[in-house]
Amino acid sequence: MTENNEAIKSVVIERTLDASAELVWKMWTEADHFKAWYGPQGASIPTANIDLNVDRTRHVCMEMDTPNGPMQMWFVGQHQEIVENKRLVYTESMSNAEGNVIDPSSMGMPEGHPATTQVVVELEELDGKTKMVVTHVGVPADSPGAAGWNMAIDKLVAYVSEAE
């Protein structure tokens, strides 16, 4: 994949949060905090297993009500880079409840959706606030996944303001 194609197939969200980088870091790395904000509006996170070590696993379940009834989506990945309070990089794949990677098309994703994507979270503390840049490589900026990320980050901003 060329850099140009990668840029096209990435959602990038930048926000400045009225919180320390240490607190924002906890939102991404501590399961109870992550479960409180992750996912689009209407979604809940009943399971978030986060082993915060390089090459160790994250396994997350997202539940939501759909017109056809409740639906679960599981995601599994590995931490690739961890720089406390500054940078978190992990892979993400759709999986079953046991953590086995499944074909994205089996969950209704469009043809060509990559089996594994990468999430990069960068934090920079600025005058008591934190600039956060989230990049999800493999998810197009105009996709439903990008819309879901924007809703999730809105929830994160609200949750952080309550946690301060």
Contact map, one row per residue, 1 for C-alpha under 8 A:
11101100000000000000000000000000000000000000000000000000000000000000000000000000000000000000000000000000000000000000000000000000000000000000000000000000000000000000
11111100000000000000000000000000000000000000000000000000000000000000000000000000000000000000000000000000000000000000000000000000000000000000000000000000000000000000
11111110000000000000000000000000000000000000000000000000000000000000000000000000000000000000000000000000000000000000000000000000000000000000000000000000000000000000
01111111000000000000000000000000000000000000000000000000000000000000000000000000000000000000000000000000000000000000000000000000000000000000000000000000000000000000
11111111100000000000000000000000000000000000000000000000000000000000000000000000000000000000000000000000000000000000000000000000000000000000000000000000000000000000
11111111110000000000000000000000000000000000000000000000000000000000000000000000000000000000000000000000000000000000000000000000000000001100000000000000000000000000
00111111110000000000000000000000000000000000000000000000000000000000000000000000000000000000000000000000000000000000000000000000000000001000000000000000000000000000
00011111110000000000000000000000000000000000000000000000000000000000000000000000000000000000000000000000000000000000000000000000000000000001100000000000000000000000
00001111111000000000000000000000000000000000000000000000000000000000000000000000000000000000000000000000000000000000000000000000000000001111100000000000000000000000
00000111111100000000000000000000000000000000000000000000000000000000000000000000000000000000000000000000000000000000000000000000000000111111100000000000000000000000
00000000111110000000000000000000000000000000000000000000000000000000000000000000000000000000000000000000000000000000000000000000000001111111110001000000000000000000
00000000011111000000000000000000000000000000000000000000000000000000000000000000000000000000000000000000000000000000000000000000000011110000100000000000000000000000
00000000001111100000000000000000000000000000000000000000000000000000000000000000000000000000000000000000000000000000000000000000000011100000000000000100000000000000
00000000000111110000000000000000000000000000000000000000000000000000000000000000000000000000000000000000000000000000000000000000001111000000000000000000000000000000
00000000000011111000000000000000000000000000000000000000000000000000000000000000000000000000000000000000000000000000000000000000001110000000000000000000000000000000
00000000000001111100000000000000000000000000000000000000000000000000000000000000000000000000000000000000000000000000000000000000111100000000000000000000000000000000
00000000000000111110000000000000000000000000000000000000000000000000000000000000000000000000000000000000000000000000000000000000111100000000000000000000000010010000
00000000000000011111000000000000000000000000000000000000000000000000000000000000000000000000000000000000000000000000000000000001110000000000000000000000000000011000
00000000000000001111101100000000000000000000000000000000000000000000000000000000000000000000000000000000000000000000000000000001110000000000000000000000000000011001
00000000000000000111111100000000000000000000000000000000000000000000000000000000000000000000000000000000000000000000000000001001110000000000000000000000000000000000
00000000000000000011111110000000000000000000000000000000000000000000000000000000000011000000000000000000000000000000000000111000110000000000000000000000000000000000
00000000000000000001111111000000000000000000000000000000000000000000000000000000000010000000000000000000000000000000000000000000000000000000000000000000000000000000
00000000000000000011111111100000000000000000000000000000000000000000000000000000000000000000000000000000000000000000000000000000000000000000000000000000000000010000
00000000000000000011111111110000000000000000000000000000000000000000000000000000000010000000000000000000000000000000000000000000010000000000000000000000000000010000
00000000000000000000111111111000000000000000000000000000000000000000000000000000000111000000000000000000000000000000000000100000000000000000000000000000000000000000
00000000000000000000011111111100100000000000000000000000000000000000000000000000000000000000000000000000000000000000000000000000000000000000000000000000000000000000
00000000000000000000001111111100110000000000000000000000000000000000000000000000000000000000000000000000000000000000000000000000000000000000000000000000000100010000
00000000000000000000000111111110110000000000000000000000000000000000000000000000000000000000000000000000000000000000000000000000000000000000000000000000000000000000
00000000000000000000000011111110110000000000000001010000000000000000000000000000000000000000000000000000000000000000000000000000000000000000000000000000000000000000
00000000000000000000000001111111110000000000000001000000000000000000000000000000000000000000000000000000000000000000000000000000000000000000000000000000000000000000
00000000000000000000000000011111111000000000000111000000000000000000000000000000000000000000000000000000000000000000000000000000000000000000000000000000000000000000
00000000000000000000000000000111111100000000000100000000000000000000000000000000000000000000000000000000000000000000000000000000000000000000000000000000000000000000
00000000000000000000000001111111111110000000000000000000000000000000000000000000000000000000000000000000000000000000000000000000000000000000000000000000000000000000
00000000000000000000000000111111111111000000000100000000000000000000000000000000000000000000000000000000000000000000000000000000000000000000000000000000000000000000
00000000000000000000000000000011111111000001111100000000000000000000000000000000000000000000000000000000000000000000000000000000000000000000000000000000000000000000
00000000000000000000000000000001111111000001100000000000000000000000000000000000000000000000000000000000000000000000000000000000000000000000000000000000000000100000
00000000000000000000000000000000111111100000000000000000000000000000000000000000000000000000000000000000000000000000000000000000000000000000000000000001101100100000
00000000000000000000000000000000011111110001100000000000000000000000000000000000000000000000000000000000000000000000000000000000000000000000000000000001101100000000
00000000000000000000000000000000000011111011100000000000000001000000000000000000000000000000000000000000000000000000000000000000000000000000000000011011000000000000
00000000000000000000000000000000000001111110000000000000000000000000000000000000000000000000000000000000000000000000000000000000000000000000000000111111000000000000
00000000000000000000000000000000000000111110000000000000000000000000000000000000000000000000000000000000000000000000000000000000000000000000000000010011001000000000
00000000000000000000000000000000000000011111000000000000000000011000000000000000000000000000000000000000000000000000000000000000000000000000000000000000000000000000
00000000000000000000000000000000000000111111100000000000000001111000000000000000000000000000000000000000000000000000000000000000000000000000000000000000000000000000
00000000000000000000000000000000001101100111110000000000000001110000000000000000000000000000000000000000000000000000000000000000000000000000000000000000000000000000
00000000000000000000000000000000001101100011111100000000000111100000000000000000000000000000000000000000000000000000000000000000000000000000000000000000000000000000
00000000000000000000000000000000001000000001111100000000000011100000000000000000000000000000000000000000000000000000000000000000000000000000000000000000000000000000
00000000000000000000000000000000001000000000111110000000001111000000000000000000000000000000000000000000000000000000000000000000000000000000000000000000000000000000
00000000000000000000000000000011011000000000111111000000011110000000000000000000000000000000000000000000000000000000000000000000000000000000000000000000000000000000
00000000000000000000000000000010000000000000001111100000111100000000000000000000000000000000000000000000000000000000000000000000000000000000000000000000000000000000
00000000000000000000000000001110000000000000000111110000111000000000000000000000000000000000000000000000000000000000000000000000000000000000000000000000000000000000
00000000000000000000000000000000000000000000000011111001110000000000000000000000000000000000000000000000000000000000000000000000000000000000000000000000000000000000
00000000000000000000000000001000000000000000000001111101100000000000000000000010010000000000000000000000000000000000000000000000000000000000000000000000000000000000
00000000000000000000000000000000000000000000000000111111000000000000000000000010010000000000000000000000000000000000000000000000000000000000000000000000000000000000
00000000000000000000000000000000000000000000000000011111000000000000000000000111110000000000000000000000000000000000000000000000000000000000000000000000000000000000
00000000000000000000000000000000000000000000000000001111100000000000000000000111000000000000000000000000000000000000000000000000000000000000000000000000000000000000
00000000000000000000000000000000000000000000000000111111110000000000000000000110000000000000000000000000000000000000000000000000000000000000000000000000000000000000
00000000000000000000000000000000000000000000000011110011111000000000000000011110000000000000000000000000000000000000000000000000000000000000000000000000000000000000
00000000000000000000000000000000000000000000000111100001111100000000000000111110000000000000000000000000000000000000000000000000000000000000000000000000000000000000
00000000000000000000000000000000000000000000001111000000111110000000000001111000000000000000000000100000000000000000000000000000000000000000000000000000000000000000
00000000000000000000000000000000000000000000101110000000011111000000000001110000000000000000000000000000000000000000000000000000000000000000000000000000000000000000
00000000000000000000000000000000000000000000111100000000001111100000000111100000000000000000000010000000000000000000000000000000000000000000000000000000000000000000
00000000000000000000000000000000000000100011111000000000000111110000000111000000000000000000000000000000000000000000000000000000000000000000000000000000000000000000
00000000000000000000000000000000000000000011110000000000000011111000011110000000000000000000000000000000000000000000000000000000000000000000000000000000000000000000
00000000000000000000000000000000000000000111000000000000000001111100011100000000000000000000000000000000000000000000000000000000000000000000000000000000000000000000
00000000000000000000000000000000000000000110000000000000000000111111111000000000000000000000000000000000000000000000000000000000000000000000000000000000000000000000
00000000000000000000000000000000000000000000000000000000000000011111111000000000000000000000000000000000000000000000000000000000000000000000000000000000000000000000
00000000000000000000000000000000000000000000000000000000000000001111100000000000000000000000000000000000000000000000000000000000000000000000000000000000000000000000
00000000000000000000000000000000000000000000000000000000000000001111110000000000000000000000000000000000000000000000000000000000000000000000000000000000000000000000
00000000000000000000000000000000000000000000000000000000000000001111111000000000000000000000000000000000000000000000000000000000000000000000000000000000000000000000
00000000000000000000000000000000000000000000000000000000000000111101111100000000000000000000000000000000000000000000000000000000000000000000000000000000000000000000
00000000000000000000000000000000000000000000000000000000000000111100111110000000000000000000000000000000000000000000000000000000000000000000000000000000000000000000
00000000000000000000000000000000000000000000000000000000000011110000011111000000000000000000000000000000000000000000000000000000000000000000000000000000000000000000
00000000000000000000000000000000000000000000000000000000000011100000001111100000000000000000011100000000001000000000000000000000000000000000000000000000000000000000
00000000000000000000000000000000000000000000000000000000001111000000000111110000000000000000011110100000000000000000000000000000000000000000000000000000000000000000
00000000000000000000000000000000000000000000000000000000011110000000000011111000000000000001111100100000000000000000000000000000000000000000000000000000000000000000
00000000000000000000000000000000000000000000000000000000111100000000000001111100000000000011111000111000000000000000000000000000000000000000000000000000000000000000
00000000000000000000000000000000000000000000000000000000111000000000000000111110000000000111100000000000000000000000000000000000000000000000000000000000000000000000
00000000000000000000000000000000000000000000000000000111110000000000000000011111000000000111000000000000000000000000000000000000000000000000000000000000000000000000
00000000000000000000000000000000000000000000000000011111110000000000000000001111110000011110000000000000000000000000000000000000000000000000000000000000000000000000
00000000000000000000000000000000000000000000000000000110000000000000000000000111110000011110000000000000000000000000000000000000000000000000000000000000000000000000
00000000000000000000000000000000000000000000000000000100000000000000000000000011111000111100000000000000000000000000000000000000000000000000000000000000000000000000
00000000000000000000000000000000000000000000000000011100000000000000000000000011111100111000000000000000000000000000000000000000000000000000000000000000000000000000
00000000000000000000000000000000000000000000000000000000000000000000000000000000111111110000000000000000000000000000000000000000000000000000000000000000000000000000
00000000000000000000000010000000000000000000000000000000000000000000000000000000011111110000000000000000000000000000000000000000000000000000000000000000000000000000
00000000000000000000110110000000000000000000000000000000000000000000000000000000001111100000000000000000000000000000000000100000000000000000000000000000000000000000
00000000000000000000100010000000000000000000000000000000000000000000000000000000001111110000000000000000000000000000000011110000000000000000000000000000000000000000
00000000000000000000000000000000000000000000000000000000000000000000000000000000111111111000000000000000000000000000000111100000000000000000000000000000000000000000
00000000000000000000000000000000000000000000000000000000000000000000000000000011111101111100000000000000000000000000001111000000000000000000000000000000000000000000
00000000000000000000000000000000000000000000000000000000000000000000000000000011110000111110000000000000000000000000011110000000000000000000000000000000000000000000
00000000000000000000000000000000000000000000000000000000000000000000000000001111100000011111000000000000000000000000011100000000000000000000000000000000000000000000
00000000000000000000000000000000000000000000000000000000000000000000000000011111000000001111100000000000000000000001111000000000000000000000000000000000000000000000
00000000000000000000000000000000000000000000000000000000000000000000000000111100000000000111110000000000000000000001111000000000000000000000000000000000000000000000
00000000000000000000000000000000000000000000000000000000000000000000000000111000000000000011111000001100000000000011100000000000000000000000000000000000000000000000
00000000000000000000000000000000000000000000000000000000000000000000000011110000000000000001111100001111000000000011000000000000000000000000000000000000000000000000
00000000000000000000000000000000000000000000000000000000000000000000000011110000000000000000111111111100000000000000000000000000000000000000000000000000000000000000
00000000000000000000000000000000000000000000000000000000000000000000000011100000000000000000011111111100000000000000000000000000000000000000000000000000000000000000
00000000000000000000000000000000000000000000000000000000000010000000000001000000000000000000001111110000000000000000000000000000000000000000000000000000000000000000
00000000000000000000000000000000000000000000000000000000000000000000000000000000000000000000001111110000000000000000000000000000000000000000000000000000000000000000
00000000000000000000000000000000000000000000000000000000001000000000000001110000000000000000001111111000000000000000000000000000000000000000000000000000000000000000
00000000000000000000000000000000000000000000000000000000000000000000000000010000000000000000001111111100000000000000000000000000000000000000000000000000000000000000
00000000000000000000000000000000000000000000000000000000000000000000000000010000000000000000111100111110000000000010000000000000000000000000000000000000000000000000
00000000000000000000000000000000000000000000000000000000000000000000000000000000000000000000111100011111010000000010000000000000000000000000000000000000000000000000
00000000000000000000000000000000000000000000000000000000000000000000000000000000000000000000010000001111111000000010000000000000000000000000000000000000000000000000
00000000000000000000000000000000000000000000000000000000000000000000000000000000000000000000010000000111111111001110000000000000000000000000000000000000000000000000
00000000000000000000000000000000000000000000000000000000000000000000000000000000000000000000000000000011111111101000000000000000000000000000000000000000000000000000
00000000000000000000000000000000000000000000000000000000000000000000000000000000000000000000000000000111111110000000000000000000000000000000000000000000000000000000
00000000000000000000000000000000000000000000000000000000000000000000000010000000000000000000000000000011111110000000000000000000000000000000000000000000000000000000
00000000000000000000000000000000000000000000000000000000000000000000000000000000000000000000000000000001111111000000000000000000000000000000000000000000000000000000
00000000000000000000000000000000000000000000000000000000000000000000000000000000000000000000000000000001111111101000000000000000000000000000000000000000000000000000
00000000000000000000000000000000000000000000000000000000000000000000000000000000000000000000000000000001100111111000000000000000000000000000000000000000000000000000
00000000000000000000000000000000000000000000000000000000000000000000000000000000000000000000000000000000100011111000000000000000000000000000000000000000000000000000
00000000000000000000000000000000000000000000000000000000000000000000000000000000000000000000000000000000000001111100000000000000000000000000000000000000000000000000
00000000000000000000000000000000000000000000000000000000000000000000000000000000000000000000000000000001100011111110000000000000000000000110000000000000000000000000
00000000000000000000000000000000000000000000000000000000000000000000000000000000000000000000000000000001000000011111100000000000000000000100000000000000000000000000
00000000000000000000000000000000000000000000000000000000000000000000000000000000000000000000110000001111000000001111100000000000000000000000000000000000000000000000
00000000000000000000000000000000000000000000000000000000000000000000000000000000000000000011110000000000000000000111110000000000000000000100000000000000000000000000
00000000000000000000000000000000000000000000000000000000000000000000000000000000000000000011100000000000000000000111111000000000000000011110000000000000000000000000
00000000000000000000000000000000000000000000000000000000000000000000000000000000000000001111000000000000000000000001111100000000000000011100000000000000000000000000
00000000000000000000000000000000000000000000000000000000000000000000000000000000000000011111000000000000000000000000111110000000000001111000000000000000000000000000
00000000000000000000000000000000000000000000000000000000000000000000000000000000000000111100000000000000000000000000011111000000000011110000000000000000000000000000
00000000000000000000000000000000000000000000000000000000000000000000000000000000000001111000000000000000000000000000001111100000000111100000000000000000000000000000
00000000000000000000000000000000000000000000000000000000000000000000000000000000000001110000000000000000000000000000000111110000000111000000000000000000000000000000
00000000000000000000100010000000000000000000000000000000000000000000000000000000000011100000000000000000000000000000000011111000011110000000000000000000000000000000
00000000000000000000100000000000000000000000000000000000000000000000000000000000000001000000000000000000000000000000000001111100011100000000000000000000000000000000
00000000000000000001100000000000000000000000000000000000000000000000000000000000000000000000000000000000000000000000000000111111111000000000000000000000000000000000
00000000000000000000000000000000000000000000000000000000000000000000000000000000000000000000000000000000000000000000000000011111111000000000000000000000000000000000
00000000000000000000000000000000000000000000000000000000000000000000000000000000000000000000000000000000000000000000000000001111100000000000000000000000000000000000
00000000000000000111000000000000000000000000000000000000000000000000000000000000000000000000000000000000000000000000000000001111110000000000000000000000000000000000
00000000000000011111100000000000000000000000000000000000000000000000000000000000000000000000000000000000000000000000000000001111111000000000000000000000000000000000
00000000000000011111100100000000000000000000000000000000000000000000000000000000000000000000000000000000000000000000000000111101111100000000000000000000000000000000
00000000000001111000000000000000000000000000000000000000000000000000000000000000000000000000000000000000000000000000000000111100111110000000000000000000000000000000
00000000000001111000000000000000000000000000000000000000000000000000000000000000000000000000000000000000000000000000000011110000011111000000000000000000000000000000
00000000000111100000000000000000000000000000000000000000000000000000000000000000000000000000000000000000000000000000000111100000001111100000000000000000000000000000
00000000001111000000000000000000000000000000000000000000000000000000000000000000000000000000000000000000000000000000001111000000000111110000000000000000000000000000
00000000011110000000000000000000000000000000000000000000000000000000000000000000000000000000000000000000000000000000001110000000000011111000000000000000000000000000
00000000011100000000000000000000000000000000000000000000000000000000000000000000000000000000000000000000000000000000111100000000000001111110000000000000000000000000
00000110111000000000000000000000000000000000000000000000000000000000000000000000000000000000000000000000000000000000111000000000000000111111000000000000000000000000
00000100111000000000000000000000000000000000000000000000000000000000000000000000000000000000000000000000000000001101110000000000000000011111000000000000000000000000
00000000111000000000000000000000000000000000000000000000000000000000000000000000000000000000000000000000000000001000100000000000000000011111101011000000000000000000
00000001111000000000000000000000000000000000000000000000000000000000000000000000000000000000000000000000000000000000000000000000000000001111111011000000000000000000
00000001111100000000000000000000000000000000000000000000000000000000000000000000000000000000000000000000000000000000000000000000000000000011111001000000000000000000
00000000001000000000000000000000000000000000000000000000000000000000000000000000000000000000000000000000000000000000000000000000000000000001111101100000000000000000
00000000000000000000000000000000000000000000000000000000000000000000000000000000000000000000000000000000000000000000000000000000000000000011111111100000000000000000
00000000000000000000000000000000000000000000000000000000000000000000000000000000000000000000000000000000000000000000000000000000000000000000011111110000000000000000
00000000000000000000000000000000000000000000000000000000000000000000000000000000000000000000000000000000000000000000000000000000000000000011001111111000000000000000
00000000001000000000000000000000000000000000000000000000000000000000000000000000000000000000000000000000000000000000000000000000000000000011111111111100000000000000
00000000000000000000000000000000000000010000000000000000000000000000000000000000000000000000000000000000000000000000000000000000000000000000011111111110000000000000
00000000000000000000000000000000000000111000000000000000000000000000000000000000000000000000000000000000000000000000000000000000000000000000000111111111000000000000
00000000000000000000000000000000000000110000000000000000000000000000000000000000000000000000000000000000000000000000000000000000000000000000000011111111100000000000
00000000000010000000000000000000000000010000000000000000000000000000000000000000000000000000000000000000000000000000000000000000000000000000000001111111110000000000
00000000000000000000000000000000000000111000000000000000000000000000000000000000000000000000000000000000000000000000000000000000000000000000000000111111111000000000
00000000000000000000000000000000000011111000000000000000000000000000000000000000000000000000000000000000000000000000000000000000000000000000000000011111111100000000
00000000000000000000000000000000000011000000000000000000000000000000000000000000000000000000000000000000000000000000000000000000000000000000000000001111111110000000
00000000000000000000000000000000000000000000000000000000000000000000000000000000000000000000000000000000000000000000000000000000000000000000000000000111111111000000
00000000000000000000000000000000000011001000000000000000000000000000000000000000000000000000000000000000000000000000000000000000000000000000000000000011111111100000
00000000000000000000000000100000000011000000000000000000000000000000000000000000000000000000000000000000000000000000000000000000000000000000000000000001111111110000
00000000000000001000000000000000000000000000000000000000000000000000000000000000000000000000000000000000000000000000000000000000000000000000000000000000111111111000
00000000000000000000000000000000000000000000000000000000000000000000000000000000000000000000000000000000000000000000000000000000000000000000000000000000011111111100
00000000000000000000000000000000000110000000000000000000000000000000000000000000000000000000000000000000000000000000000000000000000000000000000000000000001111111110
00000000000000001110001100100000000000000000000000000000000000000000000000000000000000000000000000000000000000000000000000000000000000000000000000000000000111111111
00000000000000000110000000000000000000000000000000000000000000000000000000000000000000000000000000000000000000000000000000000000000000000000000000000000000011111111
00000000000000000000000000000000000000000000000000000000000000000000000000000000000000000000000000000000000000000000000000000000000000000000000000000000000001111111
00000000000000000000000000000000000000000000000000000000000000000000000000000000000000000000000000000000000000000000000000000000000000000000000000000000000000111111
00000000000000000010000000000000000000000000000000000000000000000000000000000000000000000000000000000000000000000000000000000000000000000000000000000000000000011111
